């Protein structure tokens, strides 16, 4: 049996859709934001996996403090952001009871006028 080589973790993908490994950032498909992502890394690749759907398979960087950005991920994030902002939500109108104005006249004792105008 070969020795276990690599790194595996599970995390909830943050809003910036990047996964950090060895001080490097790897972009993951932005539709996975907020979901649990399993990140498996070996000596050569760093795939981000969600329910067996591969979100990216970038080559592992040897340096530190670098970012691997997939242009498809950037375009998808831009599209998802635009779609989210373009959704119009109806403003809720509060349910307010509307009372007949004659009820107020009755409460204030103004309903006994013969002329009709106070």
C-alpha positions as CSV (number, residue, x, y, z in Angstrom):
1,X,0.0,0.0,0.0
2,X,1.5,3.4,-1.0
3,X,1.9,6.1,1.6
4,X,-0.8,8.8,1.8
5,X,0.5,11.8,0.0
6,X,-1.4,15.0,-0.3
7,X,-3.7,17.3,1.6
8,X,-7.5,17.2,2.0
9,X,-9.9,19.5,3.8
10,X,-13.5,20.5,3.7
11,X,-14.6,24.1,4.0
12,X,-17.5,26.4,3.2
13,X,-16.5,28.5,0.2
14,X,-16.3,32.2,1.1
15,X,-17.7,35.0,-1.0
16,X,-14.5,35.7,-2.7
17,X,-14.5,32.2,-4.2
18,X,-10.9,31.5,-3.4
19,X,-9.4,28.5,-1.5
20,X,-6.1,29.1,0.3
21,X,-3.4,26.3,0.3
22,X,0.2,26.8,1.4
23,X,-0.2,30.7,1.3
24,X,-1.5,30.6,-2.3
25,X,-5.0,31.3,-3.4
26,X,-6.9,29.2,-6.0
27,X,-10.1,30.3,-7.6
28,X,-13.1,28.0,-7.5
29,X,-16.3,28.3,-9.6
30,X,-18.3,31.0,-8.0
31,X,-21.6,29.2,-8.1
32,X,-20.2,27.1,-5.2
33,X,-20.1,30.1,-2.9
34,X,-21.6,29.3,0.5
35,X,-21.5,25.5,-0.2
36,X,-19.3,23.0,1.4
37,X,-16.3,22.3,-0.8
38,X,-13.8,19.5,-0.4
39,X,-10.4,20.5,-1.5
40,X,-8.0,17.7,-2.4
41,X,-4.4,18.6,-3.2
42,X,-1.5,16.3,-4.2
43,X,2.0,17.3,-5.3
44,X,0.9,18.5,-8.7
45,X,-2.8,19.6,-8.8
46,X,-5.4,21.3,-6.5
47,X,-8.9,20.5,-7.6
48,X,-11.8,22.0,-5.7
49,X,-14.6,19.4,-5.6
50,X,-18.3,19.8,-4.7
51,X,-20.4,16.6,-4.8
52,X,-18.1,15.1,-7.4
53,X,-18.4,18.2,-9.7
54,X,-15.0,19.5,-10.3
55,X,-14.8,23.3,-9.8
56,X,-11.3,23.6,-11.1
57,X,-8.0,21.7,-11.5
58,X,-5.2,24.3,-11.4
59,X,-1.6,23.3,-11.2
60,X,-0.2,23.6,-7.7
61,X,2.1,26.7,-7.2
62,X,5.5,26.2,-5.7
63,X,5.9,29.9,-4.6
64,X,4.0,31.7,-1.9
65,X,1.5,34.5,-1.8
66,X,0.4,34.0,-5.4
67,X,-3.1,33.6,-6.9
68,X,-4.3,31.2,-9.6
69,X,-7.3,32.8,-11.3
70,X,-9.3,31.0,-14.0
71,X,-10.8,33.6,-16.4
72,X,-13.9,31.5,-16.7
73,X,-14.4,31.9,-12.9
74,X,-14.0,35.7,-13.1
75,X,-16.5,35.9,-16.0
76,X,-19.0,33.6,-14.1
77,X,-18.6,35.7,-10.9
78,X,-19.3,38.9,-13.0
79,X,-22.3,37.3,-14.6
80,X,-23.7,36.0,-11.2
81,X,-23.2,39.4,-9.6
82,X,-25.0,41.2,-12.5
83,X,-27.9,38.7,-12.4
84,X,-28.2,39.1,-8.7
85,X,-28.3,42.9,-8.8
86,X,-30.7,43.0,-11.7
87,X,-33.5,41.1,-9.9
88,X,-36.2,43.5,-8.9
89,X,-37.8,42.7,-5.6
90,X,-41.3,44.2,-5.0
91,X,-41.4,46.5,-2.0
92,X,-43.8,45.1,0.5
93,X,-46.8,47.2,1.3
94,X,-47.8,47.0,4.9
95,X,-51.3,45.9,5.7
96,X,-52.9,48.9,7.4
97,X,-56.5,48.9,8.5
98,X,-58.4,51.8,7.0
99,X,-61.3,53.0,9.1
100,X,-64.4,54.9,8.0
101,X,-64.1,58.6,8.9
102,X,-67.6,58.6,10.4
103,X,-66.3,56.4,13.2
104,X,-64.0,59.2,14.3
105,X,-66.9,61.7,14.2
106,X,-68.8,59.4,16.5
107,X,-66.0,59.0,18.9
108,X,-65.4,62.7,19.1
109,X,-69.1,63.5,19.4
110,X,-69.3,65.3,16.1
111,X,-72.1,63.2,14.5
112,X,-75.0,65.3,15.8
113,X,-74.6,68.2,13.4
114,X,-77.6,69.0,11.1
115,X,-75.7,71.2,8.7
116,X,-73.2,68.5,7.7
117,X,-70.1,70.8,7.7
118,X,-68.3,71.6,11.0
